[in-house]
Amino acid sequence: MFEQYESHIRQQAIEAYPLEAVWLITEDGCRHVENIHEDPENFFSISEADSRYAMARGLLAVVHSHPSNIAAPSASDMQSQINTAVPWGIVGTDGVDATRIAWWGNGTPKQPLVGRQFRHGISDCYSLIRDYYEEEKGVDLLEFPRDWEWWKDQNLLVEGFPLAGFTRIDASEAEPGDVWLAQIASDVACHCGILLEDSLALHQVCSRNPVDDSRLSVREPIFRYQRYITHWLRYTG
């Protein structure tokens, strides 16, 4: 997306390091705007004037850099994307090099359900379920803005799925299309997937890192995860 601006954005992200940099893409082009946040090494905010300017010219997308060199959104990034209802992008930088822009949100191309790379908040286990339900069932599930390692102090899946329209069922009732939650090396359910035909599971293999290109979404026998499953859920709207 917006490939014509990518090299320019990446170079400016490197130059802005160790501060977060911000770009607003409108119908008039891509504009690098000032980050006025009081802690610009970890957060960003823009002025009312820049915001009004972008909205008046037709805001198309928002991009910002992460000096942590991690191109994955925070809960705040995810919520802000929802609020603006336009695509958002993140470029990670260490001040020497910069990653490709990672895009998510409204209007971004959907990745295949199988073979996508792990990126927390963009292509993680819950993102896969949202995309499956949109593609296979025409259902737009509620998004859960989340920080990396949310499972250390939140019970996000158990508390969130009922809000997204799911009801708990008994394991004996499970059928293709139902969702399972698994507790793996954590105090709460931290992973989720979908039951398919022939006792297969569709899920995004997770990682110890927020971005891991080696960890791909797969269809595989569900028995590998059966002993970790804590909940079975069915979408009831």
Stockholm file with secondary structure:
# STOCKHOLM 1.0

chainA/1-237         MFEQYESHIRQQAIEAYPLEAVWLITEDGCRHVENIHEDPENFFSISEADSRYAMARGLLAVVHSHPSNIAAPSASDMQSQINTAVPWGIVGTDGVDATRIAWWGNGTPKQPLVGRQFRHGISDCYSLIRDYYEEEKGVDLLEFPRDWEWWKDQNLLVEGFPLAGFTRIDASEAEPGDVWLAQIASDVACHCGILLEDSLALHQVCSRNPVDDSRLSVREPIFRYQRYITHWLRYTG
#=GR chainA/1-237 SS CCHHHHHHHHHHHHHHTTSCCEEEEETTEEEEECCCCSSTTTCCCCCHHHHHHHHHTCEEEEEEEETTSCCCCCHHHHHHHHHHTSCEEEEEBCSSCBCCCEEESTTCCCCCSSSCEEETTTBSHHHHHHHHHHHHHCCCCCCCCCCTTGGGTCCHHHHHHHHTTEEEECGGGCCTTCEEEECCSSSSCCEEEEECGGGEEEEECCCSSSEEEEEEEEEEEGGGTGGGEEEEEEECC
#=GC SS_cons         CCHHHHHHHHHHHHHHTTSCCEEEEETTEEEEECCCCSSTTTCCCCCHHHHHHHHHTCEEEEEEEETTSCCCCCHHHHHHHHHHTSCEEEEEBCSSCBCCCEEESTTCCCCCSSSCEEETTTBSHHHHHHHHHHHHHCCCCCCCCCCTTGGGTCCHHHHHHHHTTEEEECGGGCCTTCEEEECCSSSSCCEEEEECGGGEEEEECCCSSSEEEEEEEEEEEGGGTGGGEEEEEEECC
//
